């Protein structure tokens, strides 16, 4: 009779191949979402290819904090679906070995996945986000035109918001431009124009947005009055050099801080932080731990599901694993939405999905072990 230790070593060995394949595939799929952005930067803005590739590389840790738990779950599912489909699980049970005795290699494997994910959430993801921010600023400095993109709000200049519906990169023609200017105290100016033109100074990072045949609505907040001005052309000066040298732009945001920095930030700023930022920081701390622990919760659920499978088709296991994780992610997103507004405590919002998925897995495992 094959010993239990031999079976456990066999299971642990079988888990790593589908894990690596799933991790590479899923990370590649996530990276593919950046391809349109990369193509746009290289073709239209003449961005340095090496810089763009580095920008993609910096996003890998952010993706892997999700692809690692997904891959752990898929690997466990595929391994035990294969064993069940090949009647290996039936042979083990017929030998008098409890299903609980097959758990150690699964737990060891899930703990390894948890450790990898923990490094990503505590340090890797924060480093990648901040490195992305720095590299993006460098790319903008090398090609100022990239700062303004169509159908996106440009908010990097203090007290100015710019929205452009359509940008022709080669001719620098703009269509349907909206600019909100709050630089004057107690005054909000909203400029709109059907067309415009981007004029760059090749010797500096200063450029001009020239609008044609539009209007300006000036709202006096102190008096509550509104003035409307028509214009044939109107120039707005933008100094990217000043924006790049602004130390505020280089400060780390909440999602760009590692765990130690985030805890120190909360300890020193707790009394002065707006509630929205306080809730977000608390949510991020709990999320950094909850997502790695999900490797264990999802792994147990995958084990309980896989041993009852009637098929060993890899496509079915992969689809089932992705489906389970999508449910988990939807619960996390719902919890985040409730937690960042204060409707739920951060601990409940972030740990609730783990508790639900883990409980379902344990219940299924108990039922299967009794049969």
C-alpha positions in Angstrom: 0.0 0.0 0.0 1.3 3.4 -0.9 2.1 5.4 2.3 0.4 8.6 3.2 3.6 10.6 3.0 4.1 9.4 -0.5 0.6 10.5 -1.5 1.1 14.0 0.1 4.4 14.5 -1.7 2.7 13.4 -5.0 -0.1 15.9 -4.4 2.3 18.8 -3.5 4.3 18.1 -6.6 1.2 18.0 -8.8 0.1 21.4 -7.6 3.0 23.5 -8.8 2.8 22.9 -12.6 -0.8 24.2 -13.0 0.0 27.0 -10.6 2.9 28.2 -12.7 1.0 27.9 -16.0 -2.0 29.7 -14.6 0.1 32.4 -13.0 1.9 33.1 -16.3 -1.2 33.0 -18.3 -3.3 35.2 -16.0 -0.5 37.8 -15.5 -0.1 37.9 -19.3 -3.8 38.5 -19.8 -3.8 41.3 -17.3 -0.7 42.9 -19.0 -2.4 42.7 -22.3 -4.9 45.3 -21.1 -2.0 47.8 -21.2 -1.1 47.1 -24.9 -3.5 49.8 -26.3 -1.9 52.4 -24.0 1.6 51.3 -24.9 0.8 51.4 -28.6 -0.6 54.9 -28.3 2.4 56.1 -26.4 4.9 54.7 -28.9 3.1 55.5 -32.1 1.5 58.9 -31.3 3.6 60.4 -28.6 7.1 59.0 -29.6 7.6 57.8 -26.1 10.8 55.9 -25.4 10.1 52.2 -25.8 12.3 51.2 -22.9 10.5 53.6 -20.6 7.1 52.3 -21.7 8.3 48.7 -21.1 9.5 49.7 -17.6 6.1 51.2 -17.0 4.4 47.9 -17.9 6.9 46.0 -15.7 6.0 48.2 -12.7 2.4 47.2 -13.0 3.2 43.4 -12.6 3.2 43.4 -8.7 -0.3 45.1 -8.7 -1.6 42.4 -11.0 0.1 39.6 -9.1 -1.6 40.4 -5.8 -4.7 39.0 -7.6 -3.3 36.5 -10.0 -1.4 34.6 -7.3 -4.6 33.8 -5.3 -6.4 33.0 -8.5 -3.6 30.6 -9.6 -3.5 28.9 -6.2 -7.3 28.2 -6.4 -7.1 27.0 -10.0 -4.1 24.7 -9.3 -5.9 23.1 -6.4 -9.1 22.7 -8.4 -7.3 21.2 -11.5 -5.2 18.8 -9.4 -8.0 17.3 -7.4 -10.4 17.3 -10.3 -7.9 15.2 -12.2 -7.4 12.9 -9.2 -11.2 12.5 -8.8 -11.7 12.0 -12.6 -9.0 9.3 -12.6 -10.6 7.6 -9.5 -7.5 8.3 -7.4 -9.6 10.0 -4.7 -11.9 6.9 -4.7 -8.9 4.7 -4.3 -7.6 6.7 -1.4 -10.9 6.6 0.4 -11.2 2.8 -0.3 -7.8 2.4 1.5 -9.3 3.9 4.6 -7.6 7.3 4.4 -9.7 10.2 5.4 -9.9 13.2 3.1 -8.7 15.3 6.0 -5.4 13.5 5.7 -4.9 14.9 2.2 -5.1 18.5 3.5 -1.5 19.0 4.6 0.0 19.4 1.1 -2.9 21.7 0.2 -2.4 23.9 3.2 1.4 24.0 2.6 0.8 25.0 -1.0 -1.7 27.7 0.0 0.7 29.1 2.7 3.4 29.4 0.0 0.9 31.3 -2.2 -0.1 33.4 0.8 3.6 34.3 1.5 4.1 35.4 -2.1 0.9 37.4 -2.2 1.8 39.0 1.2 5.0 40.3 -0.2 3.2 41.8 -3.2 0.5 43.5 -1.1 2.9 44.8 1.7 5.7 46.0 -0.5 5.6 45.0 -4.2 2.4 46.6 -5.2 3.1 49.9 -3.4 6.6 50.0 -5.0 5.2 49.4 -8.4 2.5 52.1 -8.1 5.0 54.7 -7.0 7.6 53.7 -9.6 4.8 54.0 -12.2 4.0 57.5 -11.0 7.6 58.6 -11.3 8.1 57.0 -14.7 4.9 58.5 -16.0 6.1 62.0 -15.0 9.4 61.3 -16.8 7.5 60.3 -19.9 5.3 63.4 -19.8 8.5 65.5 -19.4 10.0 63.9 -22.5 6.7 64.3 -24.5 4.4 67.0 -23.0 1.6 66.2 -25.5 0.9 62.9 -23.6 -0.4 64.9 -20.6 -3.6 65.7 -22.4 -5.6 62.7 -23.6 -9.0 62.5 -25.1 -12.1 61.7 -22.9 -10.0 61.9 -19.7 -10.0 64.5 -17.0 -6.7 66.3 -16.6 -6.3 67.3 -12.9 -2.6 67.6 -12.4 -2.6 71.4 -12.4 -3.8 72.9 -9.2 -7.2 74.6 -9.4 -7.6 73.7 -13.1 -9.6 70.8 -14.6 -9.4 70.1 -18.4 -11.6 67.7 -20.4 -11.1 67.2 -24.2 -13.4 64.9 -26.1 -11.1 64.4 -29.1 -7.4 65.0 -29.6 -5.7 64.8 -33.0 -2.1 64.1 -32.1 -0.6 64.9 -35.5 -2.3 68.2 -36.1 -2.8 69.0 -32.4 -6.4 70.0 -33.0 -8.8 69.7 -30.1 -12.6 69.2 -30.2 -15.2 69.8 -27.5 -13.0 71.3 -24.8 -14.2 72.1 -21.2 -11.9 73.9 -18.8 -12.8 74.7 -15.2 -10.5 77.4 -13.6 -10.6 78.1 -9.8 -7.3 80.0 -9.6 -9.2 83.3 -8.8 -10.5 83.5 -5.2 -14.3 83.1 -4.9 -14.5 82.8 -8.7 -15.1 79.7 -10.9 -14.7 80.1 -14.6 -15.9 77.4 -16.9 -14.7 77.7 -20.5 -16.2 75.7 -23.3 -15.3 75.7 -27.0 -16.1 73.4 -29.9 -12.5 73.5 -31.2 -9.1 74.3 -30.0 -5.4 74.0 -30.7 -2.4 72.9 -28.7 0.7 75.1 -29.1 3.9 73.9 -27.6 7.2 75.7 -26.9 9.9 73.4 -28.0 12.4 74.9 -25.6 10.4 74.4 -22.5 7.6 72.5 -20.9 5.2 75.5 -21.3 2.4 75.2 -23.8 -0.8 77.0 -24.7 -4.3 75.7 -25.1 -6.0 78.1 -27.6 -9.8 77.8 -27.8 -11.9 79.1 -30.7 -15.5 80.5 -30.9 -16.4 79.5 -27.3 -17.7 81.0 -24.1 -16.8 81.6 -20.5 -19.3 81.3 -17.6 -17.9 83.1 -14.6 -19.6 82.3 -11.3 -18.9 84.7 -8.4 -19.2 82.5 -5.3 -19.3 85.5 -3.0 -22.2 87.4 -4.7 -23.9 84.4 -6.3 -23.7 86.2 -9.7 -23.0 84.7 -13.1 -21.4 86.4 -16.2 -21.2 85.0 -19.7 -18.4 86.0 -22.1 -18.1 85.1 -25.7 -14.7 84.9 -27.4 -13.2 84.3 -30.8 -10.1 82.8 -29.3 -8.9 82.4 -25.7 -5.5 81.2 -24.5 -4.7 79.2 -21.4 -1.1 78.9 -20.4 0.0 75.6 -18.8 3.5 75.3 -17.2 4.4 71.6 -16.9 7.8 72.4 -15.5 6.3 74.0 -12.5 3.9 71.0 -12.1 6.8 68.5 -12.3 8.8 70.4 -9.7 5.8 70.5 -7.3 6.8 68.3 -4.4 3.1 67.5 -3.8 3.1 65.5 -7.0 5.9 63.3 -5.8 4.4 62.5 -2.4 3.2 59.0 -2.0 -0.6 58.4 -2.0 -2.2 55.9 0.3 -2.0 53.1 -2.3 1.7 54.0 -3.0 2.8 53.4 0.6 4.0 50.1 1.9 2.5 48.6 5.1 5.1 50.3 7.4 4.7 53.7 5.8 0.9 53.3 5.9 0.8 52.5 9.6 3.1 55.4 10.4 1.0 57.7 8.2 -2.1 56.7 10.2 -0.4 57.2 13.5 0.8 60.7 12.7 -2.1 62.0 10.6 -5.1 60.3 12.2 -6.4 63.4 13.9 -6.0 65.7 10.8 -7.0 63.3 8.0 -10.4 63.8 6.2 -12.7 60.9 7.0 -12.6 59.7 3.4 -8.8 59.3 3.5 -8.9 57.8 7.0 -11.4 55.1 5.8 -9.3 54.4 2.7 -6.1 54.0 4.7 -7.8 51.6 7.2 -9.3 49.7 4.3 -5.9 49.4 2.6 -4.3 48.0 5.7 -6.9 45.3 6.1 -6.9 44.5 2.4 -3.1 44.0 2.4 -3.6 41.1 4.8 -7.0 39.8 3.7 -6.1 39.2 0.1 -3.1 36.9 0.9 -5.2 35.0 3.5 -7.7 34.4 0.7 -5.2 31.9 -0.7 -6.0 29.6 2.2 -9.8 30.2 2.1 -10.1 29.8 -1.6 -7.7 26.8 -1.5 -10.0 25.0 0.9 -13.0 25.7 -1.2 -11.2 24.5 -4.3 -10.1 21.3 -2.5 -13.7 20.6 -1.4 -15.0 21.3 -4.9 -12.3 19.4 -6.8 -12.6 16.1 -4.9 -16.3 15.8 -5.9 -15.7 16.6 -9.5 -17.0 14.1 -12.2 -14.7 15.4 -14.9 -11.0 15.9 -15.2 -11.2 18.5 -18.0 -8.7 21.3 -17.4 -10.9 23.9 -19.2 -13.7 23.1 -16.7 -11.4 23.5 -13.7 -9.9 26.7 -15.0 -13.3 28.3 -15.7 -14.6 27.2 -12.3 -11.6 28.7 -10.6 -12.0 32.0 -12.4 -15.7 32.0 -11.6 -15.1 31.5 -7.9 -12.5 34.2 -7.8 -14.8 36.6 -9.7 -17.4 36.1 -7.0 -14.8 36.7 -4.3 -13.6 39.9 -6.1 -17.1 41.2 -6.5 -17.6 40.7 -2.7 -14.3 42.5 -2.1 -15.4 45.4 -4.4 -18.7 45.7 -2.6 -17.0 45.7 0.7 -14.6 48.3 -0.4 -17.4 50.6 -1.6 -19.2 50.2 1.7 -16.0 50.6 3.8 -14.5 53.7 2.2 -17.7 55.6 2.9 -17.8 54.4 6.5 -21.0 52.3 6.2 -19.1 49.2 7.2 -16.1 48.8 9.5 -12.9 48.2 7.5 -12.3 44.8 9.1 -15.8 43.6 8.2 -15.7 45.0 4.7 -12.3 43.3 3.8 -12.5 40.1 5.9 -16.1 39.3 5.1 -15.4 37.7 1.7 -12.7 35.5 3.2 -15.1 34.4 6.0 -17.9 33.6 3.5 -15.7 31.6 1.0 -13.8 29.8 3.8 -17.0 28.8 5.6 -18.5 27.4 2.3 -15.3 25.5 1.7 -15.3 23.9 5.2 -19.0 23.0 5.0 -18.4 21.3 1.6 -15.3 19.5 2.9 -17.2 18.1 5.9 -20.0 16.9 3.7 -17.6 15.2 1.3 -15.6 13.6 4.2 -18.7 12.0 5.6 -19.6 10.3 2.4 
